[in-house]
Amino acid sequence: MPNKQIILGMFLTTMIIQASNNSIEPIFGRLGDRWGTHWILLGGLIFSILVFIPMAFVQNVWELGGLRLLIGISDAALIPSVQTILAKTSPHRIMGEVFSWNQSFQAVGNVVGPQIGSTVTSFLGYRGVFLSTAFLVLINLFSVFKQTKSFYQ
């Protein structure tokens, strides 16, 4: 294979990007232990909606960059909350399978997201992508609220 060092370097770069993006997740885990994981998940979804909407109206790249930083904070709340809820609600004997399925759904999201974004952009432009993403997250918020009712009753 040509360029083995570059390819390995890019693999390591990907790992560092993911590690740095996820380094603040334990903070939300501690908050989830104190207040309830479902509340952190719901709060993270609401926060992401409130960040996606102004993304549709940015005037420069710096505003978009700042809002993307806030989406990263939202992701740091969402991903571990989902994993914790899965761990709390899955039978121990199939937990590995449940987490494998969750990883598969995450990979599907990585494929479907850009497809949705490019399709929406072609019809509604860039503003439409951010607004439709906020709407998609809003639908998910209602779904999660309904699904996690047993946690707060």
Secondary structure, 3 states (H helix, E strand, C coil): CCCHHHHHHHHHHHHHHHHHHCCCHHHHHHHHHHHCHHHHHHHHHHHHHHHHHHHCCCCCHHHHHHHHHHHHHHHHHHHHHHHHHHHHHCCHHHHHHHHHHHHHHHHHHHHHHHHHHHHHHHHHHHHHHHHHHHHHHHHHHHHHHHHCHHHHC
